[in-house]
């Protein structure tokens, strides 16, 4: 069997990614404003308000259990003031990717909504890990966790065509599913995801998380955020939240737990917390069918 | 008026009478435990997440931990008319990450299997069939008419694991 991807296939992937929806203009503007020290809460709120579906989702996320706000936030400007620019920027990115992540991903045997659930569990897990080990990146961790598997949307049809070959290759060579994707298709969901993130002009730190979320040690300069998301992904997979035909055919890189000083009881506690937060976030898992664009 | 109930993580569902189906979706390291009383047709399923409860935490779902889940579901089934002495069990799940030859602190699946099997043994409930381990995700179904237990491997086929209502069935698998 030819296990190297053909150039035509790579061309098709690039075309598939080109055909994916762009990041909504609103998000691009919010991202720009959030980085601009001269911005104020009013101007960011006004930009979000131009997209009603987006505004509704941002408010829903802001009022969800993750942010633990003591009272209900009902206006966007209030949300921006209380949560801060960076959080609002991340909420806007999260809200805008819901449609994509909520799709059925038949190549991985994921029903509609399953990839969103998995992504949400990973986002929650990443934030919990970051808080537990007192990293300053807790805020970025949520959105990084949410986006880590976005590449599955792009390579869905390729995997669907060759799922059996990929699985057979993984079992025969005793390698994780993501490495078998690489061997059979010539690319994998992490690479495809990074291409999407670049197309969307997401910050380089997010591109790196998506690109290396299965192999943090392969980065030239290892970044903690990547390992945080790697562990959160592995915990969500282990718990079976939104897992597909690729099941638990993944590995945790050696040294990850030691890096964060985590031991078995910590892992059990983290798993328990992820499950609790997912139960609280039930209303984020079944969102109204609103077209963002 | 049968119902089709999904048993979420840490949840317990108990039904009585024919026409009900209980389902646990996406079992990874978690264990789906099916219990059935053939005489009263009381059927129960619990979706166990972790082996052991932390005693200092109140307000937890009892179904979340193997050590609290089994006594809790048996109690619920008895309150719906089942007899603890007639209950039979089948379990599925307990998968592990794909790490050949590497021992892992993430062996939640194996610890869950062990804890559930021990808890069943302590309650004197025969384990009729099990499908645990490996690296696959599973979906588990229990039909209340006859205690039929079906397991589907995500990305694979659905197959019959046991018929817990079959009173002629042997006394169970070696745990």
HADDOCK unambig.tbl for C-alpha pairs under 7 A between the chains (distance, minus, plus):
assign (segid A and resid 109 and name CA) (segid B and resid 154 and name CA) 6.96 0.50 0.50
assign (segid A and resid 109 and name CA) (segid B and resid 155 and name CA) 5.81 0.50 0.50
assign (segid A and resid 176 and name CA) (segid B and resid 98 and name CA) 6.81 0.50 0.50
assign (segid A and resid 238 and name CA) (segid B and resid 28 and name CA) 5.57 0.50 0.50
assign (segid A and resid 238 and name CA) (segid B and resid 29 and name CA) 5.54 0.50 0.50
assign (segid A and resid 238 and name CA) (segid B and resid 96 and name CA) 6.91 0.50 0.50
assign (segid A and resid 238 and name CA) (segid B and resid 97 and name CA) 6.75 0.50 0.50
assign (segid A and resid 239 and name CA) (segid B and resid 28 and name CA) 5.27 0.50 0.50
assign (segid A and resid 239 and name CA) (segid B and resid 29 and name CA) 5.53 0.50 0.50
assign (segid A and resid 239 and name CA) (segid B and resid 30 and name CA) 6.31 0.50 0.50
assign (segid A and resid 240 and name CA) (segid B and resid 26 and name CA) 5.32 0.50 0.50
assign (segid A and resid 240 and name CA) (segid B and resid 27 and name CA) 5.28 0.50 0.50
assign (segid A and resid 240 and name CA) (segid B and resid 28 and name CA) 3.93 0.50 0.50
assign (segid A and resid 240 and name CA) (segid B and resid 29 and name CA) 6.65 0.50 0.50
assign (segid A and resid 240 and name CA) (segid B and resid 137 and name CA) 6.64 0.50 0.50
assign (segid A and resid 241 and name CA) (segid B and resid 26 and name CA) 6.48 0.50 0.50
assign (segid A and resid 242 and name CA) (segid B and resid 26 and name CA) 6.73 0.50 0.50
assign (segid A and resid 243 and name CA) (segid B and resid 26 and name CA) 6.41 0.50 0.50
assign (segid A and resid 243 and name CA) (segid B and resid 137 and name CA) 6.66 0.50 0.50
assign (segid A and resid 244 and name CA) (segid B and resid 137 and name CA) 6.93 0.50 0.50
assign (segid A and resid 244 and name CA) (segid B and resid 154 and name CA) 5.97 0.50 0.50
assign (segid A and resid 244 and name CA) (segid B and resid 155 and name CA) 6.91 0.50 0.50
assign (segid A and resid 245 and name CA) (segid B and resid 154 and name CA) 4.98 0.50 0.50
assign (segid A and resid 245 and name CA) (segid B and resid 155 and name CA) 4.25 0.50 0.50
assign (segid A and resid 247 and name CA) (segid B and resid 135 and name CA) 6.13 0.50 0.50
assign (segid A and resid 247 and name CA) (segid B and resid 136 and name CA) 4.68 0.50 0.50
assign (segid A and resid 247 and name CA) (segid B and resid 137 and name CA) 4.93 0.50 0.50
assign (segid A and resid 248 and name CA) (segid B and resid 96 and name CA) 6.43 0.50 0.50
assign (segid A and resid 248 and name CA) (segid B and resid 97 and name CA) 4.93 0.50 0.50
assign (segid A and resid 248 and name CA) (segid B and resid 98 and name CA) 6.14 0.50 0.50
assign (segid A and resid 248 and name CA) (segid B and resid 135 and name CA) 4.74 0.50 0.50
assign (segid A and resid 248 and name CA) (segid B and resid 136 and name CA) 5.85 0.50 0.50
assign (segid A and resid 248 and name CA) (segid B and resid 137 and name CA) 6.98 0.50 0.50
assign (segid A and resid 249 and name CA) (segid B and resid 97 and name CA) 6.04 0.50 0.50
assign (segid A and resid 249 and name CA) (segid B and resid 98 and name CA) 4.75 0.50 0.50
assign (segid A and resid 249 and name CA) (segid B and resid 135 and name CA) 5.87 0.50 0.50
assign (segid A and resid 250 and name CA) (segid B and resid 97 and name CA) 5.94 0.50 0.50
assign (segid A and resid 250 and name CA) (segid B and resid 98 and name CA) 5.39 0.50 0.50
assign (segid A and resid 251 and name CA) (segid B and resid 97 and name CA) 6.05 0.50 0.50
assign (segid A and resid 251 and name CA) (segid B and resid 98 and name CA) 5.78 0.50 0.50
assign (segid A and resid 251 and name CA) (segid B and resid 99 and name CA) 5.80 0.50 0.50
assign (segid A and resid 264 and name CA) (segid B and resid 105 and name CA) 5.54 0.50 0.50
assign (segid A and resid 275 and name CA) (segid B and resid 9 and name CA) 6.98 0.50 0.50
